[in-house]
Amino acid sequence: MTLHLVSLSAAIILNGVALVLLKHLAGSVQLAPGRSPLRMASQVLSTVGDVRFLCSVACFALAAGAWIIALVEIDLTVAYPSVSVSYVFVALLSRVVFREQIALRRWVGIGFVVVGVAIMFGV
């Protein structure tokens, strides 16, 4: 089951990296209030060729492959709730990459998530 746990971990990490890349890309998109939805959609679509977008798509695709490997042996009822661990990973990345402030209340909530996942895995 080790390969499957590694694959599950890889899927969670790759999804987190993909989201951070998209957040970084979103910082370069200017969606001014009052713009038409068509113009906003056009601006978002213009990011498709950006390397951050392409890398995020690659991360999502690799994560899907890792999910397939993980789900060979791990029940979906265990694997899917484990994705909540990505909250910890994304929070840490957001803190480092974007210098986002994370309130104590949010850290406490993340702690509950970690404890819940640990209980599911019998740790």
Secondary structure, 3 states (H helix, E strand, C coil): CHHHHHHHHHHHHHHHHHHHHHHHHHCCCCCCCCCCHHHHHHHHHHHHHCHHHHHHHHHHHHHHHHHHHHHHHCCHHHHHHHHHHHHHHHHHHHHHHCCCCCCHHHHHHHHHHHHHHHHHCCC
